[in-house]
Amino acid sequence: TPAAYSPVTWHMATTGTDTAVYGSSATSPFRTLQWTLNHALEGDSVIVHPGDYSGSAGNWGKSVHVRGNTSAPNNVSILGELEFTGGSNSVNMLRVSNTSGDGLNISGAAVSIANVLVDNSSGRAIFVSDTADAVITRVTLYGNGFGLYDNSSGSITMVNSIVWGSTNVNVAGSPTVTYSDIGGGYTGTGNIGSDPLFVDAENGDFNLDLLSPCIDTGDPNVAYDGDDTVVDMGALPRLRQFLSGTSSGNVNVSADTTVIISSDYTVSEDDSMQLDPGAHLYFGSGVTLTIEGELTANGTAEGVISFLPVNPDSSYSGVVIGDDGHRTHNYYSYILISGVEEAYIPLTVANNASLNHITIAGNGNSTSLTATGTIYLNYSILEGSAEGLIDNNGSFTSSTDQFVDYDNDDFSLVATAAGIDTDTSSTDPDYSYADAGAYYHDQTDYPVTSITIHHPAAGDTILVSPDTSFATGLTSIIQLFNAYDRYKTNGSVA
């Protein structure tokens, strides 16, 4: 009697090869999904590594389990239709987008679909027909011809999901839908019909904004999200870290971490808080952050560190950098502080500190900064005054007219701002001198309008046409200036 078949796991990746000797490991994967499913036998699994994969694929009626090897479904994209015609199957942690048909087509099969994003499919995002059964959990269906289309005599359930922006109807047929956000509304326990507030759906970012009604409104009776809160609706939960009281260890905030200070919080003298470039700290109403230990907060022109209220309509009570007598970090750069209520100073600093490319704007108080030591205020823009011993180097105080839209919290600089190109010790990503404040004015597309024969500067590129490199003679040394008479460190002349 032959031994019973033991299911195996197949791998596919954008670097793979569709030949028979491949597919059995992550180091020798297949390239396309249909080729992989052709080789899969009953009960096998397919791990899809990050990347975009063109072409539709079907399971040939076999039971298969397809899973993206990722922590977020939008990192693995199947650009075609996934068809299941039989077997007991599962699809997990991937994105499907088919501009010329359906996303997932399920007939005569049983399928569990979880943590899946289906967007911009011209047909039906999920189509279930014949006698098929489907359990659909934590999916986001957006911008498709139809959302969930139930034409099956089987059992179809959906929970903790978002169906929004379909060209036709978001849910067709009579599936059982609970704890989900359905455009236009749908009858069922816990369902809502509110704009899910994606971060930027039009450009493919289906993460939930902090004010999304889909956060913490999923089924309260199932396992919580990774942040120990009630499960979110949709394929991309907004995981948050909450801080309150006094620290009990070091705190690190990266650019992809959502940290909310829910009540007054103090970093104790034995602990540190490190804010990586691009990190955001969000504050509950009336909350104060006090740093008694170490604060490391050095953003960049492309990764500004921001201190903001959770709700733009609320405010908090500011940031206090105290002095415990042995602080070693006192240099802070590329930071935005906004949303502090009128009765409080946005930033209070004890002892000496160097503040570089700081923007303090959108707050209620006419004083932006107070200090008990010497503050070296370098190339910063403050909407209010700075009180204390301030050593001002290229900074602007009581300044609001340089911002694109101060009233609506757009603190990037207008083209004529006095703070542009003022820091000649460094350059912005547009190859011009660094601008004052946290946000630079991008001059990348400004044309060069004048050339000055001058001493060379670091970063200059000179292209000569025709090529005369075989000749000898005097060397031309130039500098280039754009339409605003601003020096370009990486200009070129042809």
C-alpha positions in Angstrom: 0.0 0.0 0.0 1.5 3.3 -1.0 2.1 5.8 1.8 -0.3 8.7 2.2 0.7 11.9 0.4 2.2 14.5 2.7 1.5 18.1 1.4 4.5 20.2 0.5 5.1 23.9 0.3 6.0 25.6 -3.0 7.7 29.0 -3.3 7.4 31.7 -6.0 9.3 34.9 -6.4 10.0 37.6 -9.0 13.5 36.2 -9.3 12.3 32.6 -9.8 12.4 30.3 -12.8 9.6 28.1 -14.2 11.4 24.9 -14.6 10.7 21.5 -12.9 13.8 21.6 -10.7 12.7 24.8 -9.0 10.0 25.8 -6.7 10.7 23.7 -3.6 12.5 26.3 -1.6 12.8 30.1 -1.0 16.2 30.0 -2.6 15.0 28.3 -5.8 11.5 29.5 -6.4 9.1 29.3 -9.4 8.3 32.6 -11.2 4.5 32.5 -12.0 1.5 31.5 -10.0 -0.2 29.3 -12.7 3.0 27.3 -13.2 3.2 26.8 -9.4 -0.4 25.7 -9.1 0.1 23.3 -12.0 2.7 21.5 -9.8 0.8 21.7 -6.6 -1.0 18.6 -5.4 -4.0 18.2 -3.0 -3.4 20.1 0.2 -0.1 21.8 -0.9 0.8 25.4 0.0 2.2 28.2 -2.1 4.2 30.9 -0.5 4.3 34.1 -2.7 7.3 36.3 -2.0 7.0 40.1 -2.3 6.6 41.6 -5.8 4.2 42.0 -8.7 3.0 39.0 -10.6 1.2 39.3 -13.9 -1.3 36.8 -15.2 -4.4 34.9 -14.0 -4.3 31.5 -12.4 -6.6 28.7 -11.3 -6.3 25.8 -8.9 -7.7 23.0 -11.2 -10.1 22.0 -8.5 -7.4 21.0 -6.0 -7.2 22.1 -2.4 -4.4 24.6 -2.2 -3.4 27.3 0.2 -1.9 30.5 -1.2 -0.2 32.9 1.1 1.9 36.1 0.7 5.2 36.0 2.5 4.7 39.5 4.0 3.4 41.4 6.9 1.1 43.6 4.7 -0.9 42.3 1.8 -0.1 45.2 -0.5 3.5 43.9 -0.8 2.5 40.9 -2.8 0.4 41.7 -5.9 -1.4 39.2 -8.2 -2.2 41.2 -11.4 -4.9 39.0 -12.8 -7.7 36.7 -11.7 -7.5 34.0 -9.0 -9.9 31.1 -9.8 -11.0 28.3 -7.5 -13.2 25.6 -9.0 -13.1 23.0 -6.3 -11.4 21.8 -3.2 -10.9 23.4 0.2 -8.7 26.4 -0.2 -7.3 29.5 1.5 -5.9 32.8 0.4 -4.1 35.0 2.9 -2.0 38.2 3.0 -1.9 39.3 -0.6 -3.3 41.8 -3.1 -5.3 41.0 -6.2 -5.9 43.6 -9.0 -7.3 42.6 -12.4 -8.0 45.5 -14.8 -9.8 43.2 -17.2 -12.0 41.0 -15.1 -12.7 39.6 -11.7 -10.4 39.5 -8.7 -11.2 36.2 -7.0 -13.6 33.9 -8.8 -14.9 31.0 -6.6 -17.2 28.2 -7.9 -17.9 24.8 -6.5 -15.2 25.3 -3.9 -14.7 26.2 -0.2 -12.4 29.1 0.3 -11.2 31.0 3.4 -10.0 34.5 2.4 -8.2 36.6 5.0 -6.1 39.7 5.0 -6.6 40.3 1.3 -6.8 43.5 -0.6 -8.6 43.6 -4.0 -8.6 46.9 -5.8 -9.1 48.3 -9.3 -10.5 45.1 -10.8 -12.9 45.9 -13.6 -15.3 43.0 -12.8 -16.2 41.7 -9.4 -13.7 41.9 -6.6 -14.9 38.6 -5.1 -17.4 36.5 -7.1 -18.9 33.4 -5.5 -21.1 31.1 -7.6 -22.6 27.6 -7.9 -22.4 25.8 -4.5 -19.3 27.4 -3.3 -18.7 28.4 0.4 -16.6 31.4 1.4 -15.4 32.7 4.7 -14.1 36.2 4.2 -12.3 38.0 7.0 -10.4 41.3 7.2 -10.4 42.1 3.5 -10.4 45.5 1.8 -12.3 45.7 -1.5 -11.9 49.1 -3.2 -12.5 50.7 -6.6 -13.8 47.6 -8.3 -16.6 47.0 -10.8 -18.5 45.2 -8.0 -17.4 44.5 -4.4 -18.6 41.1 -3.0 -20.9 39.4 -5.5 -22.8 36.4 -4.0 -24.5 34.2 -6.6 -24.0 30.9 -4.7 -26.3 28.5 -2.9 -23.6 27.9 -0.4 -22.7 29.8 2.8 -21.0 33.2 2.3 -19.9 35.2 5.3 -17.9 38.4 5.6 -16.6 40.0 8.8 -14.2 42.8 9.8 -13.9 44.0 6.2 -14.2 47.2 4.1 -16.1 47.3 0.7 -16.0 50.8 -0.7 -15.9 52.7 -4.0 -17.3 50.1 -6.4 -18.5 51.3 -9.8 -21.8 49.4 -9.3 -22.9 47.9 -6.0 -20.6 47.1 -3.1 -22.4 44.0 -2.0 -24.7 42.0 -4.3 -26.7 38.9 -3.4 -27.4 37.9 0.2 -24.2 37.1 2.0 -24.0 37.4 5.8 -22.0 40.5 6.6 -21.1 41.7 10.1 -18.7 44.3 11.7 -17.8 45.7 8.3 -17.8 49.1 6.5 -20.0 48.8 3.4 -20.4 51.8 1.1 -24.1 52.7 1.0 -24.7 50.6 4.1 -25.7 46.9 4.6 -27.8 45.2 7.2 -25.9 43.2 9.7 -24.6 43.3 13.3 -21.9 46.0 13.8 -21.9 47.2 10.2 -21.3 50.9 9.3 -21.5 52.9 6.1 -18.9 55.6 6.8 -16.0 56.8 4.7 -13.1 54.5 5.8 -10.7 57.4 5.6 -7.8 55.6 3.8 -4.5 57.5 3.9 -4.4 57.9 0.1 -6.6 55.4 -1.7 -6.2 57.2 -5.1 -2.5 56.4 -5.0 -2.8 52.9 -3.5 -2.4 53.6 0.2 -5.2 51.7 1.9 -3.8 52.1 5.4 -6.3 53.7 7.8 -6.0 57.3 8.9 -5.8 57.8 12.6 -9.4 59.2 12.5 -10.8 56.3 10.5 -14.1 54.9 11.8 -12.8 51.4 11.0 -10.3 51.5 13.8 -11.3 49.3 16.8 -14.8 48.8 15.4 -14.5 45.2 14.3 -15.9 42.2 16.1 -15.1 42.6 19.8 -15.5 38.9 20.4 -12.5 37.8 18.3 -8.8 38.0 18.9 -7.5 41.5 19.3 -5.2 43.3 17.0 -1.4 43.3 17.6 -1.7 46.4 19.7 -4.1 44.7 22.1 -7.1 46.8 20.9 -10.4 45.6 19.3 -9.8 44.4 15.8 -9.9 46.9 13.0 -11.9 46.6 9.8 -10.1 45.9 6.6 -6.9 44.2 5.4 -4.5 46.8 6.8 -5.1 47.4 10.5 -3.7 50.6 12.1 -1.5 49.2 14.9 -0.7 51.8 17.6 1.5 52.0 20.7 0.0 53.9 23.6 2.1 55.8 26.2 1.0 57.3 29.5 2.3 57.8 33.0 6.1 57.3 33.4 8.4 55.3 31.3 9.6 51.9 32.5 12.3 51.5 29.9 13.7 53.0 26.7 11.3 54.1 23.9 12.1 53.9 20.2 9.7 55.3 17.6 10.4 54.5 14.0 8.8 56.1 10.9 6.4 53.2 10.5 5.2 53.1 14.1 2.1 54.9 15.3 2.6 56.1 18.9 -0.1 57.9 20.8 0.6 59.7 24.1 -2.9 59.2 25.6 -2.3 61.0 28.9 0.6 63.0 30.4 3.8 61.0 29.9 7.3 61.4 31.4 10.5 59.8 30.1 12.3 59.2 33.4 15.9 60.2 34.0 17.2 56.7 33.6 15.4 56.1 30.3 15.7 57.5 26.8 13.3 58.2 23.9 14.7 57.9 20.4 12.7 59.3 17.5 13.9 58.1 14.1 13.7 60.3 11.0 10.1 60.4 9.8 8.7 59.4 13.2 5.4 60.9 14.4 4.2 61.4 18.0 0.5 61.9 18.4 -1.0 63.5 21.5 -4.3 63.2 23.2 -6.2 66.3 24.2 -4.5 68.3 26.9 -1.5 66.0 27.1 2.1 67.0 28.0 5.3 65.1 27.1 8.1 65.7 29.6 11.6 64.4 28.9 13.7 64.0 32.1 16.0 61.4 30.5 17.7 61.4 27.1 15.9 62.5 23.9 17.4 61.6 20.5 15.4 63.4 17.8 17.3 64.1 14.6 15.1 64.1 11.5 16.1 64.8 8.0 14.8 67.0 5.1 13.0 63.9 3.8 12.1 62.5 7.2 10.8 65.2 9.5 9.9 64.3 13.0 6.5 65.6 14.0 4.6 66.3 17.3 0.9 66.5 16.4 -2.5 66.1 18.1 -4.4 62.8 17.3 -7.4 64.8 16.2 -6.7 68.0 14.2 -9.6 69.6 16.0 -8.1 69.1 19.4 -4.9 70.4 21.0 -2.3 69.2 23.5 -0.1 70.9 26.2 3.4 70.9 24.6 6.8 69.3 25.0 9.1 69.9 27.9 12.8 68.9 27.7 13.9 68.9 31.3 17.4 68.8 32.8 18.5 65.9 35.0 22.1 67.1 35.1 23.7 64.5 32.9 22.1 64.7 29.5 24.5 64.0 26.7 22.1 64.6 23.7 21.2 68.2 23.2 21.2 68.5 19.4 17.8 68.3 17.7 17.0 68.7 14.1 14.2 68.7 11.5 11.2 68.7 13.9 7.7 70.1 13.6 5.7 71.0 16.7 2.1 71.8 15.9 -1.3 71.8 17.6 -0.4 73.0 21.1 -3.3 74.8 22.9 -3.1 78.5 23.6 -2.5 78.3 27.3 0.8 76.4 26.9 4.2 76.9 25.4 4.9 74.5 22.5 8.5 73.8 23.5 10.2 74.4 26.8 13.9 73.5 27.1 16.1 73.4 30.2 19.8 74.0 30.0 21.7 74.4 26.7 20.5 72.9 23.4 21.0 73.2 19.7 17.8 73.4 17.6 18.3 73.0 13.9 15.7 73.3 11.1 12.8 73.4 13.5 9.3 74.5 12.6 7.0 75.5 15.4 3.7 76.6 13.8 -0.1 76.0 14.1 -0.2 76.5 17.8 -2.2 78.9 19.9 0.4 80.7 22.0 2.3 83.9 20.8 5.4 82.4 22.4 6.8 79.3 20.6 9.9 78.6 22.7 11.2 79.2 26.2 14.6 78.3 27.6 16.5 78.4 30.9 19.9 77.9 29.2 21.4 78.9 26.0 19.5 77.9 22.8 21.4 77.8 19.6 18.5 78.4 17.2 19.8 77.5 13.7 17.8 77.9 10.5 14.4 77.4 12.1 11.0 79.1 11.7 8.8 79.9 14.7 5.4 81.5 14.4 5.9 83.1 17.8 8.6 84.5 19.9 11.5 82.8 21.6 12.2 83.6 25.2 15.4 83.2 27.1 19.0 83.3 26.0 18.7 82.7 22.2 21.7 82.6 19.9 19.9 83.1 16.5 21.7 81.8 13.4 19.6 82.2 10.3 16.3 81.6 12.1 13.0 83.5 11.8 10.7 84.2 14.8 7.1 85.6 14.7 7.0 84.5 11.1 3.9 83.0 9.4 4.0 84.5 5.9 6.6 82.1 4.5 4.3 79.0 4.6 2.2 77.8 1.7 -1.0 77.7 3.8 -0.5 78.5 7.4 -4.2 78.5 8.3 -4.5 74.9 7.0 -1.3 73.6 8.5 0.8 73.4 5.3 4.1 74.5 6.6 6.2 74.0 3.4 7.7 77.2 2.1 6.4 79.4 -0.7 8.8 80.0 -3.7 9.6 83.5 -2.5 10.2 82.6 1.2 13.1 84.4 2.8 14.2 81.2 4.5 15.0 79.4 1.2 18.7 78.5 0.6 19.9 80.2 3.8 21.9 77.3 5.2 24.9 77.1 3.0 26.6 74.5 5.2 24.3 71.7 3.8 22.0 70.9 0.9 18.5 69.8 0.5 17.5 66.8 -1.7 16.9 69.2 -4.6 20.6 70.0 -4.7 20.1 73.6 -3.5 21.3 75.0 -0.2 19.2 73.9 2.8 16.1 75.9 3.6 15.2 77.2 7.0 12.5 75.3 8.9 11.7 71.6 8.8 10.2 71.5 5.3 12.2 72.5 2.2 10.9 74.1 -0.9 11.6 71.7 -3.8 13.4 73.6 -6.6 14.2 70.5 -8.7 12.3 71.6 -11.8 13.3 75.2 -11.7 15.2 76.1 -14.9 18.8 77.4 -14.9 18.6 81.0 -16.1 22.1 82.3 -15.6 25.7 81.1 -15.5 28.5 82.7 -13.7 32.2 81.9 -14.3 33.3 81.5 -10.7 35.2 79.2 -8.3 33.9 75.6 -8.3 31.6 74.3 -5.5 31.2 70.8 -4.3 28.7 68.8 -6.2 28.9 70.8 -9.5 28.6 68.8 -12.7 29.8 70.2 -16.1 28.9 68.5 -19.3 30.7 69.7 -22.5 29.4 69.1 -26.0 31.0 68.4 -28.3 33.6 66.4 -26.4 36.9 68.2 -26.4 38.7 66.2 -23.8 41.6 65.5 -26.1 42.4 69.2 -26.3 44.3 71.3 -23.7 43.6 74.8 -22.6 42.1 76.9 -19.9 39.5 75.2 -17.6 36.0 76.7 -17.4 34.7 76.9 -13.8 31.1 77.8 -13.5 28.2 78.2 -11.1 24.5 77.9 -12.1 21.5 79.9 -10.8 17.8 79.2 -11.2 14.9 81.5 -11.9 15.0 82.9 -8.4 18.7 83.6 -8.6 19.4 80.7 -6.2 22.6 78.6 -6.6 22.2 75.0 -7.8 24.9 72.7 -6.5 24.2 70.0 -9.0 23.4 71.9 -12.2 24.6 70.9 -15.6 25.5 72.6 -18.8 25.4 70.9 -22.2 
